[in-house]
Amino acid sequence: MATIKINGNTQEIEEGLSVLDLIKTNKVLQPEMVSVQLNQEFVNREDFGVTLVNNGDEIDFLYFMGGGSI
């Protein structure tokens, strides 16, 4: 088992999980719209399936919102 932080919350996970696995197991809403930071570095979307998460890592799932004026 590995201990990580996701969006500031501690979570126990199986070792060897990828960023994509975390997105699925955490039931991230709109996974096609999420950006991921791993230890404060953005992960390229095409690397989600091959980027492994290790004990002590910090992951943030981020959504960027556009805005406008009325």
PLY file of the C-alpha trace (Angstrom):
ply
format ascii 1.0
element vertex 70
property float x
property float y
property float z
element edge 69
property int vertex1
property int vertex2
end_header
0.00 0.00 0.00
1.02 3.60 -0.59
-0.12 6.77 1.15
-0.73 9.79 -1.09
-2.62 13.06 -0.95
-5.35 13.85 -3.44
-6.56 17.45 -3.40
-5.16 17.74 0.14
-6.82 14.57 1.50
-4.76 11.55 2.54
-5.66 8.34 0.75
-4.33 4.78 0.83
-3.90 3.20 -2.61
-2.44 0.06 -4.09
1.13 0.46 -5.28
1.68 0.67 -9.03
-1.42 2.71 -9.91
-1.23 5.21 -12.74
-2.74 8.68 -12.83
-5.46 7.27 -15.11
-6.21 4.54 -12.54
-6.62 7.23 -9.85
-9.00 9.20 -12.05
-11.13 6.07 -12.48
-11.02 4.87 -8.85
-11.83 8.35 -7.51
-14.73 8.67 -9.97
-13.48 12.06 -11.15
-16.30 13.96 -12.84
-15.69 14.91 -16.45
-12.34 13.09 -16.71
-11.89 14.45 -20.23
-11.83 17.98 -18.76
-9.54 17.43 -15.76
-5.93 18.54 -15.53
-3.62 16.71 -13.15
-0.73 17.99 -11.09
1.63 15.43 -9.62
3.91 16.96 -6.99
3.13 20.44 -8.38
4.06 19.47 -11.97
1.39 19.14 -14.66
1.09 15.68 -16.23
0.43 15.61 -19.99
-2.91 13.99 -20.76
-1.27 11.45 -23.07
0.91 10.34 -20.13
-1.94 9.69 -17.65
-1.84 5.93 -18.33
1.93 5.56 -17.95
2.66 8.00 -15.11
2.80 5.98 -11.90
1.93 7.35 -8.47
4.34 6.61 -5.62
4.15 6.65 -1.85
4.13 10.23 -0.55
3.03 11.82 -3.85
0.62 14.74 -3.92
-1.97 14.81 -6.69
-4.38 17.60 -7.56
-7.29 17.21 -9.95
-7.94 20.65 -11.43
-10.63 22.14 -13.64
-10.04 25.40 -15.43
-13.10 27.58 -15.80
-13.49 30.19 -18.46
-15.31 33.35 -17.74
-16.71 36.33 -19.46
-18.54 39.53 -18.88
-22.25 40.11 -18.95
0 1
1 2
2 3
3 4
4 5
5 6
6 7
7 8
8 9
9 10
10 11
11 12
12 13
13 14
14 15
15 16
16 17
17 18
18 19
19 20
20 21
21 22
22 23
23 24
24 25
25 26
26 27
27 28
28 29
29 30
30 31
31 32
32 33
33 34
34 35
35 36
36 37
37 38
38 39
39 40
40 41
41 42
42 43
43 44
44 45
45 46
46 47
47 48
48 49
49 50
50 51
51 52
52 53
53 54
54 55
55 56
56 57
57 58
58 59
59 60
60 61
61 62
62 63
63 64
64 65
65 66
66 67
67 68
68 69
